Amino acid sequence: MLPPSLNIPKWLEANSHLLQPPVNNYCVYHPSTSPGYTVMIVGGPNARTDYHLNSTPEFFYQYRGSMLLKTVDTSTHPPTFVDIPVHEGSLFLLPANTPHCPVRFKDTIGVVMEQPRPEGKEDAMRWYCRSEECKGKGRIVWEKRFVCTDLGTQVKEVVEEFGADEKKRTCGTCGAVAAVRFAEGEVVQPPRFPE
C-alpha cells in the first residue's frame, strides 16, 4: 500500500512538539515504510557544533525560515570551511561524505531526505577545534564512527557522550576544550530569502 501524502502545515500543527533538542527532528518516512529513503522534518533552534559525515548524499529543503549549513571541503589542504545559507523555499543537495553541521534557528522548519547507507558503511560525527591556534586548520578534536540504524537516537547519544566527557572535548594539539554548543550570537542567521 502506498503511503499518503504529507501536508507539512497540518503535520506541524499536530506534531511540532516532537521536534525536541538536541536533534530536533522527526522521521516522517522511514525505509521500513518507504523503501529507499528516510525523510525527516527538522525544527530549530539547535546550536550543536558537531559535523556529521554520511556515506550518501543528503537533500535539504528549507520550508520555513533560513538555516546555515556549515561544511568542510576536505579536498583542500588544509580543509576549507564553507558556510552555505539555505533560504526559505530553497533546496540544496549535499554530496556524500561531506562533513556538515546544520545550524537551525528559532521558528525554522526544514525537510531532510537521505538514502539508506550501503551495507557496512559507517557514519561519523566529529568536532573540529575552533581555538585561535587551530581555527581553520581542520584539526579534529574527537570523532565517533557508527553504523547508522536510527539517526535520531544515535546522533543524540553521540552528542551526549561528547558533552559528558571533557577529555573527549580537549584538543590534542592546543589543549582547548571544545564547546558542545555555539555561543549565543556566534552564528548569524542568513536572511529568510536570498538578497
Backbone as JSON, one array per atom type, in Angstrom:
{
  "sequence": "MLPPSLNIPKWLEANSHLLQPPVNNYCVYHPSTSPGYTVMIVGGPNARTDYHLNSTPEFFYQYRGSMLLKTVDTSTHPPTFVDIPVHEGSLFLLPANTPHCPVRFKDTIGVVMEQPRPEGKEDAMRWYCRSEECKGKGRIVWEKRFVCTDLGTQVKEVVEEFGADEKKRTCGTCGAVAAVRFAEGEVVQPPRFPE",
  "N": [[0.83, -1.17, 0.0], [0.53, 2.22, -0.81], [1.96, 5.02, 0.89], [0.19, 7.86, 2.32], [0.12, 11.29, 1.09], [1.93, 13.98, 2.65], [0.9, 16.69, 4.46], [2.58, 19.45, 5.24], [2.03, 21.87, 6.86], [-0.28, 21.01, 8.34], [0.74, 18.72, 9.57], [2.68, 19.88, 11.22], [1.04, 21.41, 12.94], [-0.13, 19.4, 14.48], [2.05, 17.96, 15.42], [4.38, 19.38, 16.17], [5.51, 19.39, 18.69], [7.11, 17.18, 18.74], [9.57, 17.82, 17.76], [12.26, 18.03, 19.26], [15.13, 19.2, 21.18], [18.36, 17.47, 21.51], [18.47, 17.14, 18.77], [16.17, 17.74, 17.28], [14.49, 16.61, 15.3], [12.14, 14.65, 13.34], [11.29, 11.57, 12.05], [9.47, 11.17, 9.21], [9.07, 9.58, 7.01], [10.28, 6.38, 6.65], [12.72, 3.89, 5.76], [11.47, 1.44, 6.29], [8.83, 1.89, 5.7], [8.82, 3.37, 3.41], [10.61, 2.33, 1.13], [14.0, 2.92, 0.33], [14.37, 5.59, 1.09], [14.86, 7.97, 3.75], [12.97, 10.38, 5.31], [12.96, 13.37, 6.99], [11.46, 15.76, 9.17], [12.67, 18.76, 10.33], [13.26, 20.91, 13.0], [14.0, 24.18, 14.42], [15.3, 25.92, 17.31], [18.73, 24.84, 17.0], [22.03, 24.34, 18.21], [24.25, 22.84, 17.94], [27.66, 21.78, 17.69], [28.8, 19.76, 16.26], [30.03, 17.95, 13.38], [28.61, 16.09, 10.84], [29.14, 13.12, 8.99], [28.06, 11.45, 6.19], [27.68, 8.59, 4.24], [26.13, 8.73, 2.0], [24.46, 11.02, -0.3], [22.8, 14.02, 0.94], [19.66, 15.58, 0.98], [18.45, 18.78, 1.29], [15.7, 20.77, 2.12], [14.38, 23.88, 2.7], [11.72, 24.73, 4.44], [10.5, 26.71, 6.13], [11.73, 29.84, 7.12], [15.32, 30.43, 7.41], [18.38, 28.53, 7.24], [21.73, 27.64, 8.23], [24.18, 25.88, 6.67], [26.96, 24.55, 7.71], [29.92, 23.55, 6.29], [32.67, 21.35, 5.37], [35.24, 21.35, 3.14], [37.05, 18.8, 2.3], [38.78, 18.23, 0.29], [40.76, 20.04, -0.04], [43.91, 21.34, 1.19], [45.04, 23.07, 3.92], [41.84, 21.72, 5.06], [38.89, 23.41, 3.8], [36.65, 25.57, 5.29], [33.3, 26.09, 4.72], [30.47, 28.07, 4.66], [27.12, 27.57, 3.93], [24.29, 29.21, 3.1], [20.89, 28.3, 3.39], [18.03, 29.28, 2.18], [14.56, 30.16, 2.91], [12.29, 28.2, 1.12], [14.24, 27.22, -0.51], [16.46, 24.69, -1.84], [19.04, 22.23, -1.33], [21.58, 20.04, -2.35], [23.66, 17.99, -0.74], [26.84, 16.65, -1.27], [27.88, 13.2, -0.88], [29.74, 12.07, 1.99], [30.58, 14.57, 2.92], [31.66, 16.6, 5.46], [29.39, 18.11, 7.65], [27.52, 20.61, 9.36], [24.51, 21.31, 10.33], [23.03, 24.27, 11.12], [20.35, 25.42, 12.78], [17.76, 27.79, 13.27], [15.61, 29.62, 15.58], [12.13, 28.99, 15.24], [12.23, 27.88, 12.68], [11.81, 25.57, 9.97], [12.71, 22.63, 8.33], [13.16, 20.17, 5.71], [14.7, 17.09, 5.42], [16.19, 14.7, 3.37], [17.38, 11.44, 3.08], [19.3, 8.69, 1.74], [19.27, 5.13, 2.29], [22.13, 3.82, 3.98], [24.86, 2.21, 2.31], [25.43, -1.27, 2.87], [27.35, -1.95, 5.73], [28.69, 0.47, 5.62], [29.85, 3.31, 7.39], [28.62, 6.04, 9.36], [29.84, 9.18, 10.58], [30.54, 11.31, 13.32], [32.0, 14.34, 14.1], [34.1, 16.67, 15.82], [35.6, 19.75, 15.32], [38.52, 21.61, 16.23], [38.16, 24.88, 17.37], [39.74, 26.83, 18.36], [41.86, 29.79, 18.53], [44.47, 29.12, 17.8], [44.17, 26.73, 16.34], [42.08, 27.19, 14.59], [40.44, 26.87, 11.49], [42.25, 25.05, 10.5], [41.44, 22.49, 10.35], [41.71, 20.63, 12.39], [40.86, 17.8, 14.13], [39.05, 17.3, 17.03], [37.63, 15.2, 18.26], [36.2, 12.15, 17.13], [33.54, 10.0, 16.25], [32.61, 6.93, 14.91], [29.95, 5.07, 13.42], [27.57, 2.52, 12.6], [24.76, 3.48, 11.01], [21.59, 3.13, 12.21], [19.4, 4.26, 13.39], [19.06, 7.38, 13.09], [18.06, 9.59, 14.58], [18.11, 8.78, 17.36], [20.75, 7.85, 17.62], [22.45, 10.04, 16.94], [21.83, 11.82, 19.0], [22.76, 10.34, 21.22], [25.55, 10.27, 20.7], [26.2, 13.02, 20.74], [25.58, 13.56, 23.42], [27.42, 11.85, 24.68], [29.87, 13.04, 23.93], [29.54, 15.58, 25.1], [29.53, 14.95, 27.81], [32.09, 14.27, 28.52], [34.98, 15.68, 29.26], [37.59, 15.09, 28.49], [37.3, 13.99, 25.93], [36.52, 16.27, 24.65], [38.75, 17.83, 24.56], [41.29, 19.37, 22.76], [43.94, 17.72, 21.19], [46.11, 19.02, 20.16], [46.28, 21.82, 20.9], [45.13, 21.97, 23.4], [42.76, 23.25, 23.99], [39.37, 23.28, 25.13], [36.67, 21.96, 23.53], [33.55, 23.43, 22.7], [30.21, 22.3, 23.23], [28.03, 23.5, 22.19], [27.29, 26.25, 20.0], [28.09, 29.58, 20.95], [25.78, 32.1, 22.11], [24.78, 34.17, 19.52], [27.08, 33.62, 18.06], [26.85, 32.35, 15.61], [25.39, 33.64, 12.8], [22.12, 34.08, 11.63], [21.19, 33.54, 8.28], [19.56, 35.77, 5.87], [15.97, 35.48, 5.54], [15.03, 35.18, 2.92], [16.83, 34.97, -0.21], [19.06, 37.63, -1.04]],
  "CA": [[0.0, 0.0, 0.0], [1.28, 3.46, -0.87], [1.66, 5.94, 2.0], [-0.48, 9.09, 1.89], [0.97, 12.49, 1.04], [2.06, 14.63, 3.95], [0.68, 18.13, 4.44], [3.5, 19.93, 6.27], [1.4, 22.73, 7.87], [-1.15, 20.22, 9.23], [1.6, 17.87, 10.38], [3.29, 20.72, 12.25], [0.0, 21.74, 13.92], [-0.38, 18.26, 15.36], [3.25, 17.23, 15.86], [5.58, 20.2, 16.38], [6.09, 19.03, 19.98], [8.06, 16.08, 18.54], [10.85, 18.38, 17.32], [12.91, 18.36, 20.53], [16.6, 19.19, 21.22], [19.33, 18.27, 20.77], [18.45, 16.86, 17.33], [15.01, 18.49, 16.76], [13.93, 16.06, 14.06], [11.2, 13.54, 13.42], [11.29, 10.81, 10.79], [8.1, 11.01, 8.71], [9.12, 8.4, 6.14], [11.41, 5.54, 7.03], [12.85, 2.8, 4.79], [10.54, 0.34, 6.56], [7.53, 2.23, 5.11], [9.06, 3.96, 2.08], [11.93, 1.8, 0.8], [14.92, 3.75, -0.44], [14.58, 6.94, 1.61], [14.44, 8.46, 5.05], [12.6, 11.79, 5.21], [12.79, 13.94, 8.33], [11.14, 17.17, 9.37], [13.65, 19.23, 11.31], [12.95, 22.24, 13.5], [15.03, 24.92, 15.12], [16.73, 26.11, 17.1], [19.77, 23.96, 17.53], [23.31, 25.06, 18.23], [25.27, 21.8, 18.07], [28.9, 22.09, 16.97], [29.33, 18.57, 15.59], [29.93, 17.8, 11.93], [28.16, 14.74, 10.51], [29.55, 12.59, 7.69], [27.13, 10.43, 5.72], [28.23, 7.99, 3.02], [25.23, 9.0, 0.87], [24.1, 12.44, -0.35], [21.66, 14.47, 1.74], [18.86, 16.6, 0.3], [17.89, 19.74, 2.24], [14.7, 21.73, 1.65], [14.04, 24.76, 3.81], [10.3, 25.04, 4.34], [10.2, 27.98, 6.81], [12.93, 30.5, 7.64], [16.59, 30.06, 6.78], [19.34, 27.79, 8.07], [23.1, 27.74, 7.77], [24.82, 24.58, 6.59], [28.41, 24.7, 7.81], [30.51, 22.38, 5.64], [34.13, 21.3, 5.28], [35.75, 20.8, 1.88], [38.24, 18.05, 2.68], [39.64, 18.02, -0.88], [41.82, 21.05, 0.01], [44.79, 21.21, 2.36], [44.15, 22.45, 4.9], [40.43, 21.73, 4.65], [38.26, 24.72, 3.71], [35.35, 25.66, 5.97], [32.4, 26.84, 3.84], [29.1, 28.22, 5.17], [26.14, 27.61, 2.84], [22.95, 29.57, 3.56], [19.76, 27.68, 2.7], [16.94, 30.21, 2.46], [13.2, 29.64, 2.83], [11.89, 27.82, -0.23], [15.41, 26.77, -1.27], [16.93, 23.34, -1.59], [20.47, 22.03, -1.51], [21.98, 18.64, -2.34], [25.0, 17.86, -0.17], [27.49, 15.42, -1.73], [28.22, 12.18, 0.12], [31.0, 12.18, 2.74], [30.95, 15.96, 3.19], [31.37, 16.97, 6.84], [28.43, 19.21, 7.67], [26.92, 20.98, 10.64], [23.33, 22.12, 10.03], [22.65, 25.16, 12.2], [18.96, 25.84, 12.59], [17.41, 28.91, 14.13], [14.28, 29.59, 16.17], [10.95, 29.07, 14.37], [12.52, 27.43, 11.31], [11.45, 24.18, 9.68], [13.29, 22.11, 7.1], [12.95, 18.77, 5.38], [15.95, 16.46, 5.01], [15.97, 13.37, 2.82], [18.6, 10.65, 2.96], [19.19, 7.33, 1.24], [19.87, 4.16, 3.22], [23.57, 3.65, 3.8], [25.26, 0.89, 1.82], [25.72, -2.2, 3.96], [28.68, -1.86, 6.31], [29.23, 1.84, 5.59], [29.66, 4.0, 8.66], [28.5, 7.49, 9.52], [30.75, 9.7, 11.59], [30.31, 12.64, 13.88], [33.29, 14.85, 14.55], [34.19, 18.05, 16.29], [36.85, 20.41, 14.96], [38.99, 22.62, 17.18], [37.87, 26.24, 16.9], [40.6, 27.78, 19.08], [42.6, 30.68, 17.63], [45.64, 28.4, 17.31], [43.8, 25.66, 15.41], [40.95, 27.59, 13.75], [40.61, 26.8, 10.05], [43.26, 24.07, 10.1], [40.8, 21.19, 10.21], [42.14, 19.7, 13.43], [39.72, 17.09, 14.71], [39.15, 17.09, 18.48], [37.13, 13.85, 18.54], [35.31, 11.61, 16.1], [32.96, 8.68, 16.53], [32.02, 6.28, 13.74], [28.92, 4.12, 13.8], [26.65, 2.09, 11.55], [23.54, 4.23, 11.29], [20.33, 2.38, 12.14], [18.36, 5.19, 13.84], [19.79, 8.64, 13.16], [17.58, 10.44, 15.67], [18.61, 8.38, 18.67], [22.2, 7.7, 17.63], [23.08, 11.36, 16.99], [21.63, 12.33, 20.36], [23.67, 9.61, 22.11], [26.93, 10.7, 20.46], [26.3, 14.39, 21.25], [25.61, 13.48, 24.88], [28.7, 11.23, 25.06], [30.89, 14.07, 23.77], [29.3, 16.63, 26.08], [29.74, 14.47, 29.17], [33.48, 13.84, 28.73], [35.88, 16.79, 28.92], [38.77, 14.56, 27.79], [36.94, 13.87, 24.51], [36.34, 17.62, 24.12], [40.02, 18.55, 24.65], [42.12, 19.28, 21.55], [45.25, 17.13, 21.43], [47.15, 19.92, 19.66], [46.43, 23.08, 21.65], [44.6, 21.83, 24.75], [41.48, 23.94, 24.16], [38.21, 22.41, 25.33], [35.65, 22.29, 22.52], [32.19, 23.67, 23.18], [29.18, 21.41, 22.68], [27.08, 24.38, 21.5], [27.77, 27.57, 19.62], [27.69, 30.63, 21.89], [24.72, 32.99, 21.64], [25.24, 35.17, 18.56], [28.3, 33.21, 17.35], [26.46, 32.03, 14.25], [24.35, 34.6, 12.4], [21.12, 33.52, 10.72], [21.09, 34.2, 6.97], [18.23, 36.34, 5.64], [14.93, 34.5, 5.24], [15.03, 34.99, 1.46], [18.08, 35.46, -0.79], [19.04, 39.06, -1.4]],
  "C": [[0.89, 1.25, 0.0], [0.94, 4.36, 0.32], [0.97, 7.19, 1.48], [0.53, 10.23, 1.77], [0.96, 13.14, 2.42], [1.88, 16.13, 3.77], [1.51, 18.73, 5.58], [2.82, 20.86, 7.27], [0.52, 21.95, 8.85], [-0.32, 19.31, 10.13], [2.21, 18.67, 11.52], [2.28, 21.11, 13.33], [-0.15, 20.63, 14.95], [0.89, 17.71, 16.02], [4.48, 18.08, 16.17], [6.26, 19.91, 17.72], [7.12, 17.9, 19.86], [9.45, 16.57, 18.14], [11.59, 18.92, 18.54], [14.43, 18.32, 20.43], [17.1, 17.86, 21.78], [19.26, 18.09, 19.25], [17.3, 17.59, 16.63], [14.44, 17.91, 15.47], [12.95, 14.93, 14.35], [11.14, 12.88, 12.05], [9.85, 10.57, 10.34], [7.99, 9.88, 7.7], [10.4, 7.66, 6.47], [11.51, 4.41, 6.0], [11.91, 1.62, 5.04], [9.16, 0.61, 5.94], [7.66, 2.83, 3.71], [10.46, 3.55, 1.64], [12.75, 2.78, -0.05], [15.18, 5.12, 0.14], [14.18, 7.06, 3.07], [14.14, 9.93, 4.87], [12.28, 12.29, 6.62], [12.31, 15.38, 8.24], [12.0, 17.63, 10.53], [13.31, 20.66, 11.71], [14.14, 22.9, 14.17], [14.45, 25.47, 16.41], [17.54, 24.89, 17.52], [21.07, 24.75, 17.47], [24.46, 24.07, 18.38], [26.48, 22.15, 17.2], [29.48, 20.89, 16.24], [29.15, 18.65, 14.08], [29.63, 16.33, 11.65], [28.71, 14.36, 9.14], [28.64, 11.42, 7.37], [27.67, 9.89, 4.41], [27.32, 8.15, 1.81], [24.93, 10.5, 0.84], [22.93, 12.75, 0.58], [20.99, 15.63, 1.01], [18.21, 17.48, 1.36], [16.88, 20.62, 1.53], [14.3, 22.57, 2.85], [12.62, 25.27, 3.63], [9.97, 26.42, 4.94], [11.5, 28.56, 7.38], [14.18, 30.06, 6.89], [17.44, 29.29, 7.77], [20.72, 28.0, 7.48], [23.71, 26.35, 7.81], [26.33, 24.81, 6.57], [29.02, 23.41, 7.25], [32.03, 22.49, 5.65], [34.49, 20.63, 3.96], [37.07, 20.12, 2.19], [39.15, 17.75, 1.49], [40.79, 19.03, -0.91], [42.7, 20.79, 1.23], [45.33, 22.58, 2.73], [42.71, 22.47, 4.42], [39.86, 23.14, 4.69], [36.88, 24.66, 4.37], [34.46, 26.6, 5.15], [31.01, 26.87, 4.47], [28.15, 28.41, 4.0], [24.78, 28.0, 3.42], [21.9, 28.83, 2.73], [18.53, 28.48, 3.12], [15.58, 29.51, 2.36], [12.82, 29.39, 1.37], [13.03, 27.29, -1.08], [15.74, 25.32, -0.92], [18.41, 23.25, -1.9], [20.75, 20.54, -1.43], [23.44, 18.57, -1.9], [25.64, 16.57, -0.66], [27.8, 14.47, -0.56], [29.57, 12.5, 0.75], [31.49, 13.6, 2.95], [30.64, 16.26, 4.66], [30.45, 18.19, 6.86], [27.8, 19.36, 9.05], [25.72, 21.87, 10.34], [22.93, 22.95, 11.25], [21.26, 25.7, 11.89], [18.6, 26.86, 13.66], [15.96, 28.81, 14.59], [13.2, 29.76, 15.1], [11.25, 28.73, 12.91], [12.16, 25.96, 11.18], [12.09, 23.8, 8.35], [12.9, 20.66, 6.9], [14.29, 18.23, 4.89], [15.62, 15.05, 4.54], [17.32, 12.68, 2.64], [18.28, 9.29, 2.35], [19.71, 6.38, 2.32], [21.36, 4.04, 2.93], [23.84, 2.28, 3.17], [25.68, 0.0, 2.99], [27.17, -2.07, 4.41], [29.29, -0.47, 6.31], [28.89, 2.54, 6.9], [29.42, 5.49, 8.47], [29.57, 7.9, 10.52], [30.22, 11.03, 12.09], [31.65, 13.09, 14.42], [33.16, 16.29, 15.0], [35.56, 18.57, 15.92], [37.22, 21.42, 16.04], [38.76, 24.0, 16.58], [38.68, 27.28, 17.66], [41.34, 28.66, 18.07], [43.79, 29.97, 17.02], [45.28, 27.41, 16.2], [42.75, 26.05, 14.39], [41.3, 27.53, 12.26], [41.63, 25.78, 9.58], [42.69, 22.66, 9.98], [41.25, 20.17, 11.23], [40.92, 19.1, 14.13], [39.99, 16.86, 16.2], [38.75, 15.66, 18.82], [36.19, 13.43, 17.43], [34.8, 10.26, 16.56], [32.3, 8.18, 15.26], [31.01, 5.25, 14.22], [28.12, 3.73, 12.57], [25.29, 2.68, 11.91], [22.31, 3.33, 11.11], [19.15, 3.25, 12.55], [19.02, 6.54, 14.11], [19.37, 9.49, 14.35], [18.14, 10.07, 17.03], [20.13, 8.3, 18.7], [22.93, 9.04, 17.69], [22.98, 11.92, 18.4], [22.61, 11.66, 21.33], [25.11, 10.06, 21.94], [27.15, 12.12, 20.98], [26.4, 14.37, 22.78], [26.91, 12.87, 25.39], [29.83, 12.26, 25.0], [30.75, 15.14, 24.86], [29.64, 16.23, 27.5], [31.2, 14.18, 29.5], [34.44, 14.95, 28.29], [37.13, 16.3, 28.19], [38.49, 14.44, 26.29], [36.84, 15.25, 23.86], [37.65, 18.42, 24.09], [40.87, 18.29, 23.41], [43.49, 18.73, 21.91], [46.39, 18.01, 20.96], [47.36, 21.11, 20.57], [45.88, 23.02, 23.07], [43.29, 22.56, 25.0], [40.36, 22.92, 24.33], [37.1, 22.87, 24.39], [34.28, 22.45, 23.18], [31.23, 22.7, 22.5], [28.19, 22.21, 21.85], [27.79, 25.66, 21.08], [27.28, 28.57, 20.67], [26.59, 31.48, 21.26], [25.32, 34.05, 20.72], [26.48, 34.79, 17.77], [28.02, 32.88, 15.89], [25.26, 32.92, 13.9], [23.42, 33.95, 11.39], [21.13, 34.27, 9.39], [19.7, 34.82, 6.81], [17.24, 35.25, 5.24], [14.89, 34.16, 3.75], [16.34, 35.52, 0.9], [17.96, 36.92, -1.2], [19.42, 39.26, -2.85]]
}
